[in-house]
C-alpha cells in the first residue's frame, strides 16, 4: 500500500512540475527589437491568469492527494491496531476458557476421588459390620458404589460442558478477530480508492491546465 501511495504522489508531483514549468517558460514577457518591454495585451493577460490558475489548481490537487495519502496511512494503522487488539482479546478469552476447563476437570477428579474414598470407607465399614448385619452392609456398599458412579458421571458431564463452553468462546473470539481484520481491509481499500481518485483528479486538472496553455512559438 505504501508503494502505491508513493507512486500516486510521484505522478502528482510530476504533473504539477510540468504545469509550473510551462507557466514559467510561457510567462517570460516578450520584448521589442530595441530591448524595451512592450505592454501586455488582453490575450497575454488572459494567458497569464490561466497559467496562474493552472499552477494554483495543480498545487491544490497535490495538497489534496498528500492529505488523502496521509488519511489512508492513518486508517491502515488504526485498522491494524484494531486487528491486533481483537487477536489479543481472542487469545485472552481462549486462555481463560482453557483455565476454566482445567479447573472444572480438577474439581471433577477431586469429587471422583472423594466419592471413591467414601465408597472404600463404606465398604470397610460394611465388612466390619458383616458379622452383625451382612445384608445391611451389602446394601450400604451398593448405595456407595451407585453414589460414586453418579458422582463420576456428573463430573464427566461437567468437564464436557466446560470444554464445550471453552471451545465456543474461542470460536466466537476468533470470529470477532476475523471480522475486525476484514473491516480493517475494507477501510484500507476505501482509503486507497480515495487516494487514487484524488490522484486521478489531480492528473485531470494538470492535463486540463496544460491544454489551456497556448503552445510556445
N, C-alpha and C positions, 0 to 999 in steps of 0.2 A: 504493500500500500504506500510506503514511504517513497519508493522509486517512482510510482505512478504520479504522486503529488509533485515530486521534483521535476518530472518530465513536463507536467502541465504548467508549472511555474516558469520553466525554461522557455516554453513556447510563448507564454505571455510576455516575458521579458524581451524575447527576440522580436515579437510583433511590435511592441512598444518602441524598441530601439529603432526599428525600420521607419516607423511613423515619425518619430522625433528627428531622425537623420534627414528624412525627406523634407521635413518642415524647416530645419536649419539651412539645408542646401538651397531650397527654393526660396527661402526668406531673405537671401542676400539682395540688398537693393541694387537696382540697375543704375548704371551711370551713363552720362553723355560722353561724347568723344573727347571733350576737353577736361574730363575728370570731375565735373561738378554733378552732384546727385540731383536727379530730377524729382519733381513732386509725384507722390503715388497716385495712380489713377483709381477709380472706383473698383475696377476689376481686381487690381492688386491689393487694395484694402480688403476686399471680399475674400480674396485668396488667403491673405494673412490671417483673417478671422477664422477661416475654415481650418487652417493649419493649427492655430491655437486651440480650436475646439477639438480637433482630432487628437492633439497631444494630451489635452485635458481628459478626453474620453479614454485614451489608452492608459493613462495614469490611474484613472478611476477604476478601470477594469482590472488592472494589475493589483490594485489595493484590495478589490473585492475578491479576487482569486486567492490572494495571500490570506485574507480573513477566512475564506471558506476552507482553505487547506488547514489553517490553524484550528478551526472548529472541528474538522474531520479528525485531526490528530487527537484532539481533546476528547471527542466522542469515543474513539477507539480505545484510548487509555482508560476512560470511565467504564466502558463495556468489559474490558479485560480485568479491571479491578473487581467488577461485579461478579464475573465468572469465577475468579479466584476465591472470592468471599463465599459464593454458593458452594464451591467444591469443598472449602474448608468446613462449612456448616454441615455438608453431607457426611464428611469424614467423621466429624464430631458426633453426629447423630448415630452413625454406624457403630462407632466405638462405645457409645452409651448403651445402645441396644445389645451389643455383644457382652458388655459388662453385666447388663440386667439378666441376660440368658445364663451367663456363668453363675450369677448369684442364685438364680432360680434352681439351676442344676445342683448347686452345692446344698441348697436348702432341702431339695428333694432327696439327695443322698443321705443327708443328716436325718431326715424323717424316716427313711427306709431303715437306716442303721438303728435308730431309736425303736422302731417297730420290731425289728429283728431281735433286739436286746430284750424288749418286753416279752416277745414270744418265747425266747430262751428262758427267761425268768419264770414265765408262766408254766413252761414245760417242766422246769426244775421243781417248781412248787407242786405241780401235779404229780411228778414222780415221787416226791417226798410224802405226799398225802395219798399215794396209791394204795398203800396198805389199809388205810382207813376208808377212803372213798375213791375207788378206781374209776367208777363211772363219772363221778364229778370232775376228776382230774382230766379224763379224756375229753369231756365236753369243754372244759376251760381251755385245753390245748387247741382244740378245733376252733374255738372262738378267737383265740390269739392269732392262729395261723390265718384265719379269714381277715382279721384286722390288719395283719401285716401285708397281705395281698392287696387289700383295698388301699392301704397307705401307699404301697409301691405303685399301684395303678394310678392313683391320684397324683403322685409325684411325677410319674412319667407324662401324664396328661398336662401338668403344669409346665414341665420343661418344654414339651412340644409346642404349647401355646406361646410361651415366651420366645422360643426360636422363630416361630411364625411371625410374631409381632415385630421381632428384630429385623427379619428379612423384609417385611412390609415397609418398615420405617426407612431401611436402607434404600429400598427401591424408590420410595417416594422422594427421598433426598436426592438420589441420582437423577430422577426425572426433573426435579427443580433445577439441578445443575445444568442439565441438557437444555432446558427451556431458557435459562439465563444466557447460556453460550449462544443459542440460536438468536436470541434477542440482540445480543452484542454484535453478532454477524450482520443482522439486518440494519442496525444503527450505523455500522461501519460502511456497509454498501450504500446506504442512503446518503451518508456524508460524502462518499466518493462520487456518487452521482451528482450531488450539488456542486462539488468542486469541478467536475467535468463540464457541467452546464455553464458555470461561471467562466471557465476557460474558453469554452466554445463562443460564449457571448463576447468575450474579450477579443477573440480572433476575428469574429464578425465585425466588431466595432473598428478594429485595426484595418481590416480589409476595406470596409466602407470608407474609412478616412483616407486610405491610400487611393481609392478610386476617385474620391472627391478632389484630390490634389491634381493640378494640371501637370503634364509631363514637361520636363525641362527642355529648352531648345538645344 
